[in-house]
């Protein structure tokens, strides 16, 4: 009888963990995966929004960690890829 009552005592905790996983943890992992895919697909000419709220155009993809963006005509700055919150306009891939 003790084994059955021990399982019954832990059942609510297990159910709470399962519910938390499907309502909180899994959607966050999915959103993070989508963000990584969006960042990896950045290319020159894309119009993006930074986490600071600036709408900029990607002028050069430097390396895995940073891109060069153009704020205005002739004003270019380097930003960390992870600070890009959203891609507004995608450019078409160049045809070879």
Buried (B, 14 or more C-beta within 10 A) or exposed (E): EEEEEEEEEEEEEEEEEEEEEEEEEEEEEEEEEEBEEBBEEBBEEBBBBBEEEBEBBBBEBEEEEBBBBBBEEEEEEEBEBEBBBEBEEBEEEEEE
